[in-house]
């Protein structure tokens, strides 16, 4: 027991190197590296041709070879996704507050929103092309449509689930409907709102890429579709990696904003 306590109380510089490593921070990098190593070994063991499953080394070679088009198309996809997501945040927050304002409104509009969300957004792309033509606008609108629903539902749920006892107490103290919403409802819905942003931003990327695949001459979706038609599978995987990097970065940004804005709702997780 004394040896263990002495080791625990020893200065950081005196502890073994492995004990000083922050394995939690390194875990994402180590797991990612392990995934690429396993992928490389699997391709070598099965002798996979590059047209079926290229090895990571071939994919990274494609990234270096086609760096300029990958960079330009990545910026285009990031642009359309961000614009569509920003519109979804504003519209979703506004409609979510409206839907959650009244149980009657919630009961009336919620089935309609579920029905709209059940429509595959790829089926709407041809309609958007007819209305707005081929280009960035259909990609922006598809990103908006696919990321809009989670924000509305989470905000409306946060407002609609206020405990009846809380409302009764506040009304007994003279509070009006607007007071209850401003003092209790909206603060209560904020963790739901900021939590939904992490889901919505990933869906926005899906919407942009789907639209770019069939209705654009720019973006990662268009680039991967063109590469697929030329059987350039390493470039397709390079586009997927670029899309994954953008998605992870935007998700991390949304998670950081969530913790900054609603840290009071995550006290238990922040204390560890």
C-alpha positions as MATLAB code, in Angstrom:
seq = 'XXXXXXXXXXXXXXXXXXXXXXXXXXXXXXXXXXXXXXXXXXXXXXXXXXXXXXXXXXXXXXXXXXXXXXXXXXXXXXXXXXXXXXXXXXXXXXXXXXXXXXXXXXXXXXXXXXXXXXXXXXXXXXXXXXXXXXXXXXXXXXXXXXXXXXXXXXXXXXXXXXXXXXXXXXXXXXXXXXXXXXXXXXXXXXXXXXXXXXXXXXXXXXXXXXXXXXXXXXXXXXXXXXXXXXXXXXXXXXXXXXXXXXXXXXXXXXXXXXXXXXXXXXXXXXXX';
ca = [
       0.000    0.000    0.000;
       2.800    2.422    0.829;
       4.521    1.800   -2.521;
       1.308    2.504   -4.398;
       0.607    5.679   -2.421;
       4.186    6.854   -2.879;
       3.933    6.338   -6.645;
       0.597    8.187   -6.805;
       1.904   11.129   -4.805;
       5.196   11.361   -6.703;
       5.785   14.373   -8.939;
       4.752   13.967  -12.575;
       8.364   14.112  -13.741;
       9.311   11.234  -11.414;
       6.595    8.863  -12.652;
       7.203    6.387  -15.507;
       6.734    7.747  -19.020;
       3.692    5.579  -19.772;
       2.015    6.749  -16.558;
       2.392   10.370  -17.656;
       0.749    9.826  -21.051;
      -2.795   11.138  -21.405;
      -4.249    8.043  -23.023;
      -7.733    9.566  -23.228;
      -6.496   12.365  -25.482;
      -4.417    9.970  -27.553;
      -7.178    7.375  -27.924;
      -8.824    8.894  -31.061;
      -5.462    9.103  -32.852;
      -4.395    5.617  -31.808;
      -7.716    4.052  -32.834;
      -7.621    5.862  -36.187;
      -4.047    4.727  -36.801;
      -5.025    1.194  -35.838;
      -7.925    1.297  -38.293;
      -5.628    2.319  -41.159;
      -3.068   -0.355  -40.247;
      -5.786   -3.019  -40.108;
      -7.171   -1.772  -43.428;
      -3.705   -1.949  -45.045;
      -3.058   -5.470  -43.734;
      -6.493   -6.661  -44.867;
      -5.917   -5.421  -48.423;
      -2.478   -7.070  -48.489;
      -3.758  -10.359  -47.069;
      -6.704  -10.617  -49.473;
      -4.727   -9.172  -52.409;
      -7.526   -6.720  -53.151;
      -7.260   -4.847  -56.475;
      -7.378   -1.027  -56.169;
     -10.596   -0.926  -58.192;
     -12.357   -2.864  -55.410;
     -10.722   -1.697  -52.180;
      -7.597    0.472  -52.387;
      -5.108    0.335  -49.539;
      -4.705    3.461  -47.374;
      -1.304    4.064  -48.963;
      -2.962    4.249  -52.389;
      -5.620    6.573  -51.014;
      -3.011    8.927  -49.539;
      -1.151    8.827  -52.848;
      -4.387    9.910  -54.544;
      -4.744   12.746  -52.022;
      -1.271   14.008  -52.919;
      -1.831   13.542  -56.644;
      -5.230   15.249  -56.732;
      -4.649   17.690  -53.893;
      -5.834   20.774  -55.771;
      -9.255   19.446  -56.918;
      -9.820   17.773  -53.539;
      -9.112   21.046  -51.740;
     -11.355   23.129  -54.023;
     -14.239   20.676  -53.936;
     -13.897   20.274  -50.158;
     -14.256   24.028  -49.722;
     -17.349   23.994  -51.948;
     -18.972   21.203  -49.932;
     -18.074   22.929  -46.675;
     -19.617   26.155  -47.988;
     -22.923   24.628  -49.100;
     -23.161   22.562  -45.925;
     -22.457   25.516  -43.632;
     -24.931   27.808  -45.382;
     -27.685   25.181  -45.366;
     -26.955   24.324  -41.749;
     -27.008   27.995  -40.692;
     -30.439   28.453  -42.307;
     -31.639   25.285  -40.570;
     -30.425   26.568  -37.188;
     -32.297   29.869  -37.503;
     -35.468   28.390  -38.989;
     -35.401   25.308  -36.762;
     -35.017   27.335  -33.585;
     -37.831   29.685  -34.595;
     -40.248   26.925  -35.603;
     -39.283   24.814  -32.597;
     -40.180   27.660  -30.238;
     -43.470   28.146  -32.088;
     -44.371   24.446  -32.021;
     -43.424   24.083  -28.367;
     -45.360   27.186  -27.337;
     -48.669   25.336  -27.133;
     -49.581   21.682  -26.703;
     -52.310   22.206  -29.322;
     -49.817   23.521  -31.875;
     -47.419   20.720  -30.947;
     -50.115   18.061  -31.431;
     -51.219   19.566  -34.753;
     -47.877   20.186  -36.434;
     -45.821   17.288  -35.106;
     -47.451   14.629  -37.360;
     -46.935   16.898  -40.372;
     -43.242   17.298  -39.533;
     -42.841   13.535  -39.128;
     -44.476   12.985  -42.509;
     -42.186   15.547  -44.155;
     -39.108   14.066  -42.519;
     -40.090   10.597  -43.759;
     -39.703   11.779  -47.375;
     -36.224   10.841  -48.652;
     -34.499   14.146  -49.344;
     -32.815   12.706  -52.428;
     -36.297   12.505  -53.947;
     -36.601   16.277  -53.591;
     -33.355   17.039  -55.442;
     -34.908   16.749  -58.953;
     -37.635   19.194  -57.883;
     -35.017   21.616  -56.564;
     -33.135   21.328  -59.851;
     -36.309   22.207  -61.777;
     -36.865   25.230  -59.549;
     -33.295   26.521  -59.135;
     -31.186   24.742  -61.755;
     -27.931   22.828  -61.292;
     -25.452   24.367  -58.867;
     -24.960   25.292  -55.238;
     -28.557   26.250  -54.440;
     -29.991   22.688  -54.511;
     -27.093   21.509  -52.321;
     -27.702   24.309  -49.806;
     -31.436   23.594  -49.708;
     -30.924   19.842  -49.373;
     -28.521   20.406  -46.476;
     -31.123   22.697  -44.920;
     -34.024   20.285  -45.363;
     -32.218   17.264  -43.954;
     -30.784   19.074  -40.896;
     -33.889   21.134  -40.134;
     -36.043   18.436  -38.525;
     -33.749   17.377  -35.626;
     -33.415   20.996  -34.478;
     -37.169   21.644  -34.547;
     -37.989   18.419  -32.717;
     -35.416   18.930  -29.967;
     -36.374   22.546  -29.282;
     -40.094   21.741  -29.324;
     -39.534   18.746  -27.030;
     -37.615   20.881  -24.552;
     -40.504   23.340  -24.373;
     -43.308   20.784  -24.406;
     -41.902   18.717  -21.539;
     -42.003   21.397  -18.857;
     -43.376   19.762  -15.726;
     -47.035   20.713  -15.117;
     -46.221   21.246  -11.438;
     -43.658   23.890  -12.380;
     -46.175   25.713  -14.564;
     -48.813   25.548  -11.815;
     -46.435   27.013   -9.238;
     -45.346   29.824  -11.550;
     -48.925   30.668  -12.487;
     -49.839   30.720   -8.795;
     -47.062   33.261   -8.308;
     -48.569   35.446  -11.039;
     -46.389   34.431  -13.983;
     -47.884   34.665  -17.467;
     -47.340   32.290  -20.397;
     -44.574   34.492  -21.818;
     -42.841   34.646  -18.435;
     -42.876   30.861  -18.134;
     -41.418   30.450  -21.609;
     -38.703   33.065  -21.123;
     -37.694   32.062  -17.587;
     -38.138   28.275  -17.747;
     -39.072   26.983  -21.196;
     -36.336   28.497  -23.342;
     -33.487   27.846  -20.848;
     -34.756   24.284  -20.497;
     -34.777   23.758  -24.273;
     -31.242   25.071  -24.808;
     -29.463   21.773  -23.949;
     -31.807   20.050  -26.402;
     -31.089   22.711  -29.022;
     -27.310   22.695  -28.760;
     -27.265   18.911  -28.493;
     -29.248   18.674  -31.739;
     -26.631   20.742  -33.579;
     -24.171   17.828  -33.439;
     -26.685   15.588  -35.187;
     -27.843   18.253  -37.616;
     -24.364   19.194  -38.886;
     -23.550   15.589  -39.830;
     -26.883   15.268  -41.626;
     -26.208   18.543  -43.445;
     -23.071   17.024  -44.979;
     -25.134   14.060  -46.162;
     -27.615   16.411  -47.821;
     -24.921   18.441  -49.572;
     -23.069   15.416  -50.933;
     -26.273   13.723  -52.129;
     -27.288   16.858  -54.010;
     -23.794   17.440  -55.418;
     -23.749   13.884  -56.738;
     -26.748   14.445  -59.017;
     -27.224   18.210  -59.341;
     -23.900   20.048  -59.271;
     -20.645   20.522  -61.147;
     -18.682   21.210  -57.959;
     -18.202   19.677  -54.520;
     -16.990   16.384  -53.111;
     -20.144   14.595  -54.212;
     -19.576   15.629  -57.823;
     -15.873   14.776  -57.614;
     -16.529   11.291  -56.218;
     -19.246   10.641  -58.792;
     -16.884   11.636  -61.615;
     -14.085    9.509  -60.157;
     -16.433    6.540  -59.872;
     -17.399    6.827  -63.544;
     -13.663    6.662  -64.403;
     -13.077    3.711  -62.016;
     -10.680    5.886  -60.012;
     -11.585    4.240  -56.719;
      -8.612    5.663  -54.735;
      -9.877    9.172  -55.533;
     -13.358    8.163  -54.368;
     -11.911    7.054  -51.024;
      -9.823   10.229  -50.881;
     -13.054   12.217  -51.187;
     -14.605   10.131  -48.427;
     -11.641   10.858  -46.153;
     -11.898   14.590  -46.898;
     -15.597   14.461  -46.095;
     -14.898   12.574  -42.850;
     -12.330   15.173  -41.772;
     -14.769   18.020  -42.419;
     -17.559   16.203  -40.585;
     -15.389   15.466  -37.546;
     -14.144   19.062  -37.408;
     -17.653   20.539  -37.578;
     -18.981   18.010  -35.060;
     -16.166   18.932  -32.666;
     -17.001   22.604  -33.133;
     -20.670   21.973  -32.322;
     -19.685   19.915  -29.262;
     -17.431   22.755  -28.077;
     -20.239   25.287  -28.534;
     -22.611   22.963  -26.652;
     -20.266   22.739  -23.659;
     -19.637   26.487  -23.669;
     -23.312   27.424  -23.840;
     -24.872   24.664  -21.727;
     -22.044   23.629  -19.427;
     -24.419   23.938  -16.462;
     -26.411   21.008  -17.882;
     -23.300   18.784  -17.989;
     -21.959   19.294  -14.497;
     -21.635   15.582  -13.768;
     -19.603   14.865  -16.916;
     -17.421   17.930  -16.476;
     -16.495   17.012  -12.934;
     -14.563   13.888  -14.028;
];
